[in-house]
Amino acid sequence: MWIVLKLFFPEMMVKGYFVIPLFFYLMGVIFILRFRRTPLENPAHLVNLYMIMRVIKIFTSFAIIFLYWLIHQPSIRNFATLFIIFYLISLIWETYIYLRMEKYIKNMKEENKHPNDHERIDL
């Protein structure tokens, strides 16, 4: 992304650009580590965790944009635009990963499903 900005949109480069990819990288690592510790048997807990992670990410994103605005007001528009682009890419990626996780959990449940006692199994 930095190369694309540098070559095609040099006017969009802002001081502190490294903060944006670093923030999304750290949030991704936290997202992965937190979901690895979540029991897969409780899908309601998984959905709640996903929603809490989304809310935390939104509030920390607003906090970072606000801090940048306080520190460096003249280029806040470019910073916010780049941040929103990264946020949307991150949102799409995390939604895709979450859907894959849900599909994996559903497949694991179907593989581990035992027939009921009253179901007849013909051999």
C-alpha positions as CSV (number, residue, x, y, z in Angstrom):
1,M,0.0,0.0,0.0
2,W,2.9,2.4,0.8
3,I,4.4,1.8,-2.6
4,V,1.1,2.5,-4.3
5,L,0.7,5.7,-2.4
6,K,4.3,6.8,-3.0
7,L,4.1,6.1,-6.8
8,F,0.5,7.1,-7.7
9,F,-0.8,9.3,-4.8
10,P,2.2,11.1,-3.3
11,E,0.0,14.0,-2.1
12,M,-1.8,11.5,0.2
13,M,1.3,10.5,2.1
14,V,1.1,11.7,5.7
15,K,3.5,11.9,8.7
16,G,2.9,8.9,10.9
17,Y,1.7,6.7,8.0
18,F,3.3,3.7,9.7
19,V,0.8,4.0,12.6
20,I,-2.1,2.8,10.3
21,P,-0.7,-0.5,9.2
22,L,0.8,-1.1,12.6
23,F,-2.6,-0.6,14.3
24,F,-4.3,-3.0,11.9
25,Y,-1.5,-5.6,12.3
26,L,-1.7,-5.5,16.1
27,M,-5.5,-5.6,16.0
28,G,-5.3,-8.7,13.7
29,V,-2.9,-10.4,16.1
30,I,-5.1,-9.7,19.0
31,F,-8.1,-10.9,17.0
32,I,-6.4,-14.2,16.2
33,L,-5.1,-14.8,19.7
34,R,-8.4,-14.1,21.3
35,F,-10.3,-16.4,19.0
36,R,-7.8,-19.2,19.5
37,R,-8.7,-19.3,23.2
38,T,-12.4,-19.3,22.6
39,P,-14.2,-22.6,23.0
40,L,-15.9,-23.7,19.8
41,E,-18.7,-25.5,21.6
42,N,-20.5,-22.2,22.4
43,P,-21.4,-20.3,19.2
44,A,-23.2,-17.6,21.1
45,H,-20.0,-16.8,23.0
46,L,-18.1,-16.7,19.7
47,V,-20.6,-14.2,18.2
48,N,-20.4,-12.0,21.3
49,L,-16.6,-12.1,21.2
50,Y,-16.7,-11.1,17.5
51,M,-19.0,-8.2,18.2
52,I,-17.0,-7.0,21.2
53,M,-13.8,-7.1,19.1
54,R,-15.6,-5.0,16.4
55,V,-16.7,-2.4,19.0
56,I,-13.2,-2.2,20.5
57,K,-11.7,-1.8,17.1
58,I,-14.1,1.0,16.2
59,F,-13.5,3.0,19.5
60,T,-9.7,2.6,19.2
61,S,-9.9,3.7,15.6
62,F,-11.7,6.8,16.5
63,A,-9.2,7.4,19.3
64,I,-6.3,7.1,17.0
65,I,-7.8,9.5,14.4
66,F,-8.7,12.0,17.2
67,L,-5.1,11.8,18.6
68,Y,-3.7,12.4,15.1
69,W,-6.1,15.3,14.7
70,L,-4.8,16.8,18.0
71,I,-1.1,16.3,17.0
72,H,-1.2,17.1,13.3
73,Q,-4.3,19.0,12.2
74,P,-3.3,20.1,8.7
75,S,-3.2,16.6,7.2
76,I,-6.0,15.0,9.1
77,R,-8.2,14.6,6.0
78,N,-5.5,12.4,4.2
79,F,-4.8,10.4,7.4
80,A,-8.5,9.8,8.0
81,T,-9.0,8.8,4.3
82,L,-6.1,6.3,4.5
83,F,-7.3,5.0,7.8
84,I,-10.8,4.4,6.5
85,I,-9.4,2.6,3.5
86,F,-7.4,0.3,5.7
87,Y,-10.4,-0.2,8.0
88,L,-12.6,-1.3,5.2
89,I,-10.0,-3.7,3.9
90,S,-9.6,-5.0,7.4
91,L,-13.3,-5.4,7.8
92,I,-13.7,-7.4,4.6
93,W,-10.8,-9.6,5.5
94,E,-12.0,-10.3,9.1
95,T,-15.6,-11.0,7.9
96,Y,-14.2,-13.5,5.4
97,I,-12.1,-15.2,8.2
98,Y,-15.1,-15.2,10.5
99,L,-17.3,-16.8,7.9
100,R,-14.6,-19.5,7.3
101,M,-14.4,-20.1,11.0
102,E,-18.2,-20.6,11.2
103,K,-18.1,-23.0,8.3
104,Y,-15.2,-24.9,10.0
105,I,-17.1,-25.1,13.3
106,K,-20.2,-26.3,11.5
107,N,-18.3,-29.0,9.7
108,M,-16.6,-30.1,12.9
109,K,-20.0,-30.4,14.6
110,E,-21.4,-32.5,11.8
111,E,-18.4,-34.8,11.9
112,N,-18.7,-35.3,15.6
113,K,-22.4,-35.7,15.6
114,H,-23.6,-39.0,17.1
115,P,-26.8,-40.7,16.0
116,N,-29.6,-40.5,18.4
117,D,-30.6,-43.6,20.4
118,H,-33.9,-43.9,18.7
119,E,-32.5,-43.6,15.2
120,R,-32.1,-46.9,13.4
121,I,-28.8,-47.6,11.7
122,D,-28.9,-50.2,9.0
123,L,-25.6,-51.9,8.2
